[in-house]
Amino acid sequence: MAGLKNKALLLLFLGLSTLKAFSFEYLNFTVDKRTEVSLLIDRFYLSGTDIDSFLKKNDLKHHQFIDKGKELLLPIRVYPFTKKTIRASIGINNYAQAVSIKNYNDLLHKEGLKDASSKTIWVPISFLHDHRSMNDKGHSPFKPYHVEYELFGSEYQKFTVKDEKLKGKVFYLVSGHGGPDPGANCNKDGHFLCEDEYAYDIVLRLSRNLMIHGAKVYIIVQDKNDGIRDETYLNLDHDEVVYGDMEIPLNQVQRLKQRTDIINELYRLNEDKYEQRLIELHIDSRSEDKKIDLFFYHFPGSEEGRILSEKLLSTIKRKYAQHQSSRGYDGVVKERDLFSLRETLPKSVYIEIGNITNSFDQKRILIPNNRQAIANWLTEGLM
């Protein structure tokens, strides 16, 4: 039976029309180059329940890498086109459903994933299940789906993508320093506070928020045994790596170049399909009596960077006015010729969260709810 199934699939891929009664719930696919699971999901335009099915059937995580040559099962049924219409060939009556299926196959032809001369129809399983609730454009409506992302830690790794407000958006999130360089630091009540640990925690919280709304997020600096932490004092370690499990160099120029190279490579992979943005978070170090609000840098002359920075600044100002109306707000947007702003391709903003040595600013980073609030407010600004 397995041999018959493989032969049938081979004929379908060759575009032969001799098969008349074969349809399979999962289509065999061999990975042609090392890639990330999320990119493969996007490549086949999987969404909602199809993503859940794909991950479970192949025992995959949303953001892991797959090596070239690995065989996967896609939640796509294949039907021979034996009649005059899609509806007659598949055995459905809903016109909007047929339009949705046609649009999907046209996309696959355009992307080179399906031979345009093939006499077959590829149908994601969700298209069949949702045929009674297609929208007026002939697309299957969005349904929330579950994601498990281990980088967020055991308490936060499972969450639900609840809408598509940020679909089509890619965010590269970078927390400052990491690995051999802890960044700005100080001592407080016998605890050693380090910039990289607190900036990283906020980046994870922001990443999770963005993913909940359907964004594609790349976390560039990663620590696989920390996750989102609800402690006040976050312990220092030096085991951070960058995206792709690469060791972080000690030399600052090498470290910055490593990150920009990674971001630019990913940018080129995504530039045909997505609007892309880079958000870099740091915590400053100044004299203990210097209180500072969140402020934002963009590259000199970058209109897109300025607009993005001002949107974020406006949101933060409004939130402080709502929640702490008597405090005032002194955060600003400035131009600055920083390496990461100059050398990366996405529109970019560089954010300073506060002064790590100032007792007032320390509350912004030490209290877990405050770290979450910053992530929430930045998410709102980005939306």
C-alpha positions as CSV (number, residue, x, y, z in Angstrom):
1,M,0.0,0.0,0.0
2,A,2.9,2.4,0.8
3,G,4.4,1.7,-2.6
4,L,1.1,2.5,-4.3
5,K,0.8,5.7,-2.4
6,N,4.3,6.9,-3.3
7,K,3.8,6.0,-6.9
8,A,0.5,8.0,-7.0
9,L,2.2,11.0,-5.5
10,L,5.0,10.8,-8.0
11,L,2.6,10.8,-10.8
12,L,0.8,13.7,-9.3
13,F,4.0,15.7,-9.1
14,L,4.7,14.9,-12.7
15,G,1.4,16.4,-13.7
16,L,0.0,13.2,-15.2
17,S,-3.8,12.9,-15.3
18,T,-4.0,9.1,-15.3
19,L,-5.1,9.1,-11.6
20,K,-8.7,9.6,-11.0
21,A,-9.5,8.6,-7.5
22,F,-6.5,9.5,-5.4
23,S,-6.5,12.1,-2.6
24,F,-4.4,12.2,0.5
25,E,-4.7,14.2,3.6
26,Y,-0.9,14.9,3.8
27,L,1.3,15.7,0.8
28,N,4.9,14.5,0.8
29,F,7.5,17.2,0.5
30,T,11.3,17.0,0.6
31,V,13.1,20.0,1.9
32,D,15.3,21.4,-0.8
33,K,17.6,23.5,1.4
34,R,18.2,24.1,5.1
35,T,15.4,26.3,6.3
36,E,13.4,27.4,9.3
37,V,10.0,25.9,10.0
38,S,8.3,29.2,10.0
39,L,9.6,30.0,6.5
40,L,8.3,26.7,5.2
41,I,4.9,27.5,6.7
42,D,4.9,30.8,4.9
43,R,6.2,29.2,1.7
44,F,3.1,27.0,1.4
45,Y,0.8,29.7,2.8
46,L,-0.3,27.5,5.7
47,S,-2.4,29.2,8.4
48,G,-4.5,28.5,11.5
49,T,-5.4,24.9,12.0
50,D,-3.2,23.8,9.1
51,I,-0.1,25.1,11.1
52,D,-1.2,23.1,14.1
53,S,-1.6,20.0,12.0
54,F,1.7,20.4,10.2
55,L,3.7,20.9,13.4
56,K,2.0,17.9,15.2
57,K,2.2,15.5,12.3
58,N,6.0,16.2,11.8
59,D,6.9,16.7,15.4
60,L,8.3,20.2,14.8
61,K,8.5,23.4,16.7
62,H,7.6,26.7,15.0
63,H,11.1,28.2,15.0
64,Q,13.4,25.2,14.6
65,F,15.5,24.6,11.6
66,I,15.0,21.7,9.1
67,D,17.9,20.2,7.2
68,K,18.0,19.7,3.5
69,G,16.6,16.3,2.4
70,K,14.2,15.8,5.3
71,E,10.8,14.5,4.2
72,L,7.7,16.2,5.6
73,L,4.0,15.7,5.4
74,L,2.0,18.9,4.5
75,P,-1.7,19.2,5.5
76,I,-2.7,19.4,1.8
77,R,-5.0,17.1,-0.1
78,V,-4.3,16.4,-3.8
79,Y,-7.1,15.8,-6.2
80,P,-7.0,15.0,-9.9
81,F,-8.6,17.7,-12.0
82,T,-11.0,15.3,-13.9
83,K,-14.0,17.6,-14.5
84,K,-14.6,21.0,-16.0
85,T,-14.6,22.8,-12.7
86,I,-12.9,22.6,-9.3
87,R,-16.2,22.1,-7.6
88,A,-17.0,19.1,-9.8
89,S,-13.6,17.6,-9.5
90,I,-13.5,17.8,-5.7
91,G,-17.2,17.3,-5.0
92,I,-18.1,20.5,-3.4
93,N,-20.9,23.0,-4.0
94,N,-19.7,26.3,-2.4
95,Y,-18.5,28.8,-5.0
96,A,-16.5,30.9,-2.6
97,Q,-14.7,27.8,-1.4
98,A,-13.7,27.0,-5.0
99,V,-12.4,30.5,-5.5
100,S,-10.3,30.2,-2.4
101,I,-8.9,26.9,-3.7
102,K,-8.2,28.4,-7.1
103,N,-6.4,31.4,-5.6
104,Y,-4.3,29.1,-3.5
105,N,-3.2,27.0,-6.5
106,D,-2.4,30.1,-8.5
107,L,-0.1,31.3,-5.6
108,L,1.7,27.9,-5.7
109,H,2.1,28.2,-9.5
110,K,3.5,31.7,-9.1
111,E,6.0,30.6,-6.4
112,G,7.1,27.7,-8.5
113,L,6.0,25.1,-6.0
114,K,3.5,23.5,-8.3
115,D,3.8,22.9,-12.0
116,A,1.3,25.1,-13.8
117,S,0.6,22.3,-16.3
118,S,-0.2,19.8,-13.5
119,K,-3.7,18.4,-13.8
120,T,-4.1,18.3,-10.0
121,I,-5.7,20.5,-7.4
122,W,-4.0,21.1,-4.0
123,V,-6.3,21.9,-1.1
124,P,-5.2,22.8,2.4
125,I,-7.3,20.7,4.8
126,S,-8.7,23.8,6.5
127,F,-10.2,25.0,3.2
128,L,-12.4,21.9,3.3
129,H,-13.4,22.2,6.9
130,D,-14.2,25.9,6.7
131,H,-16.2,26.0,3.5
132,R,-19.4,27.2,5.2
133,S,-17.7,30.3,6.6
134,M,-15.6,31.6,3.7
135,N,-15.5,35.4,3.6
136,D,-16.6,37.5,0.7
137,K,-13.1,37.4,-0.9
138,G,-13.2,33.6,-1.1
139,H,-10.7,33.0,1.7
140,S,-10.9,30.8,4.7
141,P,-11.4,33.0,7.8
142,F,-8.7,33.2,10.4
143,K,-9.0,30.8,13.3
144,P,-6.7,31.2,16.4
145,Y,-4.0,28.5,16.6
146,H,-1.6,27.3,19.2
147,V,2.2,27.9,19.2
148,E,4.9,26.5,21.4
149,Y,8.2,28.5,21.4
150,E,10.7,27.1,23.9
151,L,12.8,30.2,24.0
152,F,10.2,31.9,26.1
153,G,10.7,29.4,28.9
154,S,8.4,26.8,30.5
155,E,5.8,29.3,31.9
156,Y,5.4,31.2,28.7
157,Q,6.3,28.9,25.8
158,K,2.7,27.9,25.0
159,F,0.5,30.7,23.7
160,T,-2.3,31.3,21.1
161,V,-2.0,33.4,17.9
162,K,-5.3,35.1,18.4
163,D,-5.5,37.4,15.3
164,E,-3.7,38.5,12.1
165,K,-3.3,42.2,12.9
166,L,0.4,42.0,12.2
167,K,0.3,39.4,9.4
168,G,2.8,40.3,6.7
169,K,5.1,42.1,9.2
170,V,8.6,40.9,10.1
171,F,10.4,42.1,13.2
172,Y,14.0,41.6,14.1
173,L,14.5,42.1,17.8
174,V,17.9,42.7,19.3
175,S,18.8,43.0,23.0
176,G,22.0,44.8,23.6
177,H,25.3,43.1,24.3
178,G,25.2,39.5,25.6
179,G,27.7,36.6,25.7
180,P,31.0,37.9,26.9
181,D,29.7,41.4,27.3
182,P,27.0,42.1,29.9
183,G,26.8,45.8,28.9
184,A,25.9,48.5,31.4
185,N,25.9,47.3,35.0
186,C,25.9,48.2,38.6
187,N,25.4,46.8,42.1
188,K,22.2,47.2,44.0
189,D,21.5,45.8,47.5
190,G,24.1,43.1,46.9
191,H,22.8,42.2,43.5
192,F,24.7,42.7,40.2
193,L,22.4,44.3,37.6
194,C,23.3,43.8,34.0
195,E,21.9,45.4,30.9
196,D,21.9,42.3,28.7
197,E,19.7,40.3,31.1
198,Y,17.0,42.9,31.5
199,A,17.0,44.0,27.9
200,Y,16.7,40.4,26.8
201,D,13.7,39.8,29.1
202,I,11.9,42.8,27.6
203,V,12.7,41.6,24.1
204,L,11.2,38.1,24.9
205,R,8.1,39.7,26.2
206,L,7.8,42.0,23.2
207,S,8.4,39.1,20.8
208,R,5.7,37.0,22.3
209,N,3.2,40.0,22.1
210,L,4.0,40.5,18.4
211,M,3.6,36.8,17.6
212,I,0.2,36.7,19.3
213,H,-0.9,39.1,16.7
214,G,0.5,37.1,13.8
215,A,3.9,38.8,13.2
216,K,7.0,36.9,12.2
217,V,9.7,37.6,14.8
218,Y,13.4,36.9,14.7
219,I,15.0,37.1,18.1
220,I,18.7,37.8,17.2
221,V,20.3,37.3,20.7
222,Q,19.2,34.1,22.4
223,D,19.6,32.4,25.7
224,K,18.0,29.0,25.6
225,N,18.0,28.4,29.4
226,D,16.6,31.7,30.6
227,G,13.2,32.4,29.0
228,I,10.9,35.1,30.3
229,R,11.6,35.5,34.0
230,D,9.4,37.0,36.7
231,E,12.1,37.6,39.2
232,T,13.2,41.0,40.3
233,Y,16.9,40.2,40.1
234,L,18.0,38.4,37.0
235,N,21.2,36.4,37.3
236,L,24.1,37.1,35.0
237,D,25.4,34.4,32.7
238,H,27.5,34.4,29.5
239,D,25.9,31.6,27.5
240,E,23.9,33.8,25.0
241,V,24.3,33.1,21.3
242,V,23.0,34.7,18.2
243,Y,20.4,33.4,15.8
244,G,21.6,30.2,14.2
245,D,23.4,29.1,17.5
246,M,26.6,31.1,16.7
247,E,28.9,32.1,19.5
248,I,29.1,35.9,20.3
249,P,32.5,37.4,19.7
250,L,34.2,39.4,22.4
251,N,35.4,42.1,20.0
252,Q,32.7,44.8,19.7
253,V,33.1,45.4,15.9
254,Q,33.0,41.7,15.2
255,R,29.9,41.3,17.4
256,L,28.0,44.1,15.7
257,K,29.0,42.9,12.2
258,Q,27.9,39.4,13.1
259,R,24.4,40.7,14.0
260,T,24.0,43.0,11.0
261,D,25.1,40.2,8.7
262,I,22.4,37.8,10.1
263,I,19.7,40.4,9.9
264,N,20.6,41.4,6.4
265,E,20.6,37.8,5.2
266,L,17.2,37.2,6.7
267,Y,15.9,40.5,5.3
268,R,16.8,39.4,1.8
269,L,14.9,36.1,2.3
270,N,11.8,38.0,3.3
271,E,11.9,41.2,1.3
272,D,9.5,40.0,-1.5
273,K,6.7,39.2,1.0
274,Y,6.9,41.3,4.1
275,E,7.3,44.7,5.6
276,Q,10.4,44.5,7.9
277,R,11.5,46.4,10.9
278,L,14.4,46.2,13.4
279,I,14.0,47.1,17.0
280,E,17.1,47.2,19.2
281,L,16.7,47.6,23.0
282,H,19.4,48.8,25.4
283,I,19.7,50.1,29.0
284,D,21.9,53.1,29.5
285,S,24.5,53.8,32.2
286,R,24.9,57.3,33.5
287,S,25.5,59.0,36.8
288,E,23.2,57.8,39.6
289,D,21.3,61.1,39.9
290,K,20.5,61.2,36.1
291,K,16.9,60.0,35.6
292,I,16.0,59.4,31.9
293,D,12.8,58.3,30.1
294,L,12.7,55.9,27.2
295,F,14.2,57.6,24.2
296,F,14.7,56.6,20.6
297,Y,17.4,56.8,18.0
298,H,17.1,56.5,14.2
299,F,19.8,56.8,11.5
300,P,20.4,60.4,10.3
301,G,18.2,61.1,7.3
302,S,16.1,58.0,7.6
303,E,12.5,59.1,7.1
304,E,11.2,55.6,7.8
305,G,13.3,55.3,10.9
306,R,12.1,58.7,12.1
307,I,8.4,57.9,11.6
308,L,8.8,54.6,13.4
309,S,10.6,56.2,16.3
310,E,8.0,59.0,16.6
311,K,5.1,56.5,16.6
312,L,6.7,54.6,19.5
313,L,7.5,57.8,21.4
314,S,3.9,59.0,20.9
315,T,2.5,55.8,22.3
316,I,4.8,55.8,25.3
317,K,4.0,59.4,26.1
318,R,0.3,58.7,25.9
319,K,0.6,55.6,28.2
320,Y,2.5,57.6,30.8
321,A,-0.2,60.3,30.6
322,Q,-2.8,57.7,31.3
323,H,-1.1,55.8,34.1
324,Q,1.2,58.4,35.7
325,S,-0.3,61.8,34.7
326,S,1.7,63.8,37.3
327,R,5.2,62.5,36.4
328,G,5.8,64.2,33.0
329,Y,7.8,62.6,30.2
330,D,11.1,63.8,28.8
331,G,11.8,61.0,26.2
332,V,12.8,62.2,22.7
333,V,13.6,61.0,19.2
334,K,17.2,61.7,18.0
335,E,19.3,61.0,15.0
336,R,22.5,59.0,15.6
337,D,25.0,57.3,13.3
338,L,25.2,54.0,15.1
339,F,26.7,50.9,13.4
340,S,23.5,48.8,13.8
341,L,21.3,51.6,12.3
342,R,23.7,52.4,9.5
343,E,24.6,48.8,8.4
344,T,21.2,47.0,8.6
345,L,18.7,46.9,5.8
346,P,15.3,47.0,7.6
347,K,13.8,50.3,8.9
348,S,15.3,50.5,12.4
349,V,14.9,52.1,15.8
350,Y,17.3,51.9,18.7
351,I,15.6,52.3,22.1
352,E,17.2,53.2,25.5
353,I,15.0,51.9,28.3
354,G,16.5,53.9,31.2
355,N,19.6,54.5,33.3
356,I,20.5,51.3,35.1
357,T,22.3,53.2,38.0
358,N,19.4,55.5,38.8
359,S,17.1,54.2,41.6
360,F,14.0,55.6,39.9
361,D,14.8,54.1,36.5
362,Q,15.7,50.8,38.2
363,K,12.0,50.3,39.0
364,R,11.3,50.3,35.3
365,I,13.5,47.2,34.7
366,L,13.5,45.4,38.1
367,I,9.8,45.0,38.5
368,P,8.5,42.3,36.2
369,N,5.2,43.9,35.6
370,N,7.0,47.1,34.5
371,R,9.0,45.1,32.0
372,Q,5.8,43.6,30.7
373,A,4.2,47.1,30.5
374,I,7.1,48.4,28.4
375,A,6.7,45.4,26.1
376,N,2.9,46.0,25.9
377,W,3.3,49.7,25.1
378,L,5.9,49.1,22.4
379,T,3.6,46.4,20.9
380,E,0.8,48.9,20.8
381,G,3.1,51.5,19.1
382,L,4.2,48.9,16.5
383,M,0.6,48.0,15.7
